[in-house]
Amino acid sequence: MPIWVMGTEERGRDTITTLNSSSRPGDWFWGFWPLVPIYPYARRQTLRQEIIPDTLWTFEQVQGIFYVVVPVRMTVVKLEAGGLLVYSPVAPTPECKRLLRELEAQHGEVKYIILPTISGLEHKVFVGPFARCFPNAQVYVAPQQWSFPIDLPLSWLGFPPERTEVLPPDSSKTPFADEFDYEILGPIDLGLRPFSEVAFFHKRSRSLLVTDTIVSIPEEPPEVVQLDPYPLLFHARDEARDRIEDSPQLRRKGWQRICLFALYFRASVLDTIPLLKAFLLASNAPERSKKAYFGIYPFKWKENWQQSFAALRKSNLLVAPILQTLILNRNSKETLNWAKRIGRWDFKRIVPCHFSAPITADWQQFREAFTFLEGKNSLPRADFEVMEQIDEILVRTRIVPPAR
Ligand SMILES: [Fe+2]
């Protein structure tokens, strides 16, 4: 099997080496995709990146709905006594397993698997199947797990009961406490189900691992999203009759629009076309295959749409607007205290589960990202309009409690 070295690059202070091992679609197969039926369904390519030589790696795949595709990432850390800790597993496809077995051959087997969230179904769904591929690993999960629509025991979700434990509130009570500290955010009461996330600090490499709370938005599409650029090019069009064409400029344009979709649902710079009109316009589309959604393209971007994207990049770190408006503001005090507790760690890079990684950032920048809870926000208020409407409906119907 050929191993493709896709490149080495400087990113911040880190030098990243990227590997993608397989060109055979069978190696990308993920059979449990109907559990959370989102793009790319049964075929998931994996990109392994070495962030710190012989110490820390990321494994990236993509996920999305209606071609709004963003990276989803697991982080693997080498333990000093040998063996590996896996934070937030991705789909254990044959390719993903092989890339990880290569690390096991060099550094020892997977010893610990961490599920750091209770609400992120896009992370939770992989942990049971992943753990079954690594039968000697101990699984640790964030406290107060739940499932939807009904609460099921973790064993029903494929978690191995005999080797699954809940992360204790006191991080010094784990077998990896010498090398890692962690802080649990929440649970934050959202009415139907709570939100919680566990940030891990790897002491030796001074790396902070987070799941959904912090992101950094790159100007260019990440490599993993470019393995299949079709979603980028789909969203680079201005109207239904435009051809789907490929160029670096169009990939970038599609990516930046995808970011706006993923972070705001519908930013103020996006108009939607009524469905009936979109159906009529589809008759002029050059491609009307199922892959091209039968030519339906119900979006009209305003001329100034790039201003909204530029605002997302004003600061290096960002709390996703969805979390700002609908989740973390449900318990501002708890969130700010959690961010403060993380301040005792002297980290120099952050590795989140989505968008860019690694991010060169320290605690001050991390703390600054949460000042939206204290009334400071550099993002355009107009872009929050749709989420504020959703928030108002949810509060009015008492589905979620009000912000506090
Ligand atoms: Fe997530």
Boltz pocket constraint, residues with backbone or C-beta under 6 A from the ligand:
constraints:
  - pocket:
      binder: B
      contacts: [[A, 120], [A, 122], [A, 123], [A, 211], [A, 212], [A, 353], [A, 354]]
      max_distance: 6.0
